Amino acid sequence: MAEAKILVIDDDIDLVEIIRLTLENVGYAVIDAQSGERGLEKARGEGPDLILLDVMMGSVDEGFQVAYQLRGDAATKEIPILMLTAVGDQTGFDFDPAKDQEFLPVDEFLEKPISPRKLVDMVRKHLPTTI
Amino acid sequence: MPQDSRIPPETSQFVSAASLRVRLDWFNKLRWIAAGAVVAAILVVGVVGGYPLPVVPMSVATVVLLLLNVFYVWRNRRIPPENVGTELRLVKLQMAGDLLVLTKLVNLTGGVENPLLFIYVLHVVIASLLFKGRDIFAVAWFAILLFTGTVALEFFEVVPHHHLLSASDMTHELPYILTTLASFWLVLLASAWMGATIMDHNRSIKDELVARQQELIKADQAKTDFFRFVTHEVKSPVSTAQSAVETALELGGSSMDPSSVDLLSRAVGRLEQATDMVKDLADLTRGGILTRDALRPVDVREMVGLAVEHQRELAERREQTIDFALPETPVVMTTSRSMVEKIAANLVSNAVRYNRKGGTVTVVLEDREDRVVLIVRDEGIGIDPADQERIFDEFYRAPAAQKLTNLGTGLGLPIVRRFVTNLRGTIQVTSGPDEGAEFRVVLPRQTPPLGDEPGADGSTTS
């Protein structure tokens, strides 16, 4: 059985390393990209099974833009996206979770700092079951 | 304090076009009353009393006054106030017209014999409410000129003299005339001087207050900007550090010696505390979300209920009861859901944390006509009166609270107060040492979006 491949798009190289250690420890392969642009390339080129996407890289909403582009591309639109939000961000949007989840093109929001256990749980939950 | 409350520059020095217009409207009402009084005087004194009043010319003067006022009222309704200069010129013209009509009426009702000449003083007082020094004296001198001129013309029999009520003839008693004129001059000029002095003083105080308030708003904004900057810079390192330590413990904890594991666990605890602080600071410094879109109709029972549910577990561990009865009908407000949520959450969580073991926390939600009242009461350590203002300051923690727990960011109540203020509500605390504490938040049912606040143009109705 091929191991699932997770793409981490985040410009915080320390956090990428932490996520890599955590996910490799439970048997996933991890590739990473440090900008939205590189992330889109790798999503198209390497066909990851799941994407962890940081909401705020270069600009406040770069992550959202990347998510929209991933969803708009036939090659990537089926890949589950877990969005990592900075601490304190999520409360700032005045979310109406029931309503807003529908038009935000991601499968889950994970607020940093995310514990290793929760990260693994969430990745397992959203990975396609065929793997 | 709302973060972008603005003081319009024209409030300073000293009136805006809008506030002048409010006063003009008020004077129009006074003018109706004055005209009504003259009509009443004609009827009572002339018709019922039978005194020989010159009814026809008096009525003509009154009709002139009424027509002028109809025009003034029409103009105020039709043309929006734009320019302070235009409005001021208009007030001066109106005042000149009023003084002319008054002089004609005084001339028709006894001239120098008529004690109603004191009505001129009223105009000087009104002028000092509206104008600055030189213009007040201009009004006083204009009144003096009109009245003295009338008396002189009557004295030299250029215009006819109408006796006041009786037939006694004081028009030619020079000592009486001179005494009256001297007191008239004195009273008018003294009123103008006092009015100018007092009002100048008031205006300089007001200008100073406005300037101070602007400084305070700026300082508050600078503080918020600084907090926001620090929060932004600190949040990534703190959360990455926390993840790093947690991951190290998860992956390698089993092969470490127990004291290292203990130390790293403590580090996680402290990093969690720092994360809480970052979250609170992020709450405290977020602004500009009170747009029309962020204000939605919500049933506040949900948010308060959620705040209570989140604290039930901690309350049970401390053998406390949370006494909260949901109102049976929805309590709908047009407001910011996340802010009300945070207000309720912070107050209920404080109440449980600072309550005594076995105590009761009472949460009351009252649905009033145009506002909603949230009361959160505990039976805990209470707040010393000396601390009751400071507990709303950022990072301040009352000594009694510090003694109880060293967790706590000192930001919970500042956030509550900031959000309550943003939503145009009020918060009050009633407490004493060891008497528990009661927080009472009153929120308007409709929070106006930013920029819609009343009085934003600095207008006053007084």
Boltz contact constraints between the chains, C-beta under 6 A:
constraints:
  - contact:
      token1: [A, 12]
      token2: [B, 240]
      max_distance: 6.0
  - contact:
      token1: [A, 14]
      token2: [B, 240]
      max_distance: 6.0
  - contact:
      token1: [A, 15]
      token2: [B, 240]
      max_distance: 6.0
  - contact:
      token1: [A, 18]
      token2: [B, 243]
      max_distance: 6.0
  - contact:
      token1: [A, 18]
      token2: [B, 244]
      max_distance: 6.0
  - contact:
      token1: [A, 18]
      token2: [B, 247]
      max_distance: 6.0
  - contact:
      token1: [A, 21]
      token2: [B, 247]
      max_distance: 6.0
  - contact:
      token1: [A, 22]
      token2: [B, 247]
      max_distance: 6.0
  - contact:
      token1: [A, 25]
      token2: [B, 251]
      max_distance: 6.0
  - contact:
      token1: [A, 86]
      token2: [B, 235]
      max_distance: 6.0
  - contact:
      token1: [A, 87]
      token2: [B, 235]
      max_distance: 6.0
  - contact:
      token1: [A, 87]
      token2: [B, 239]
      max_distance: 6.0
  - contact:
      token1: [A, 87]
      token2: [B, 275]
      max_distance: 6.0
  - contact:
      token1: [A, 87]
      token2: [B, 278]
      max_distance: 6.0
  - contact:
      token1: [A, 87]
      token2: [B, 279]
      max_distance: 6.0
  - contact:
      token1: [A, 88]
      token2: [B, 278]
      max_distance: 6.0
  - contact:
      token1: [A, 88]
      token2: [B, 279]
      max_distance: 6.0
  - contact:
      token1: [A, 88]
      token2: [B, 282]
      max_distance: 6.0
  - contact:
      token1: [A, 92]
      token2: [B, 286]
      max_distance: 6.0
  - contact:
      token1: [A, 94]
      token2: [B, 289]
      max_distance: 6.0
  - contact:
      token1: [A, 94]
      token2: [B, 294]
      max_distance: 6.0
  - contact:
      token1: [A, 94]
      token2: [B, 338]
      max_distance: 6.0
  - contact:
      token1: [A, 112]
      token2: [B, 239]
      max_distance: 6.0
  - contact:
      token1: [A, 113]
      token2: [B, 239]
      max_distance: 6.0
  - contact:
      token1: [A, 113]
      token2: [B, 242]
      max_distance: 6.0
  - contact:
      token1: [A, 113]
      token2: [B, 243]
      max_distance: 6.0
  - contact:
      token1: [A, 115]
      token2: [B, 246]
      max_distance: 6.0
  - contact:
      token1: [A, 116]
      token2: [B, 246]
      max_distance: 6.0
  - contact:
      token1: [A, 116]
      token2: [B, 247]
      max_distance: 6.0
  - contact:
      token1: [A, 116]
      token2: [B, 250]
      max_distance: 6.0
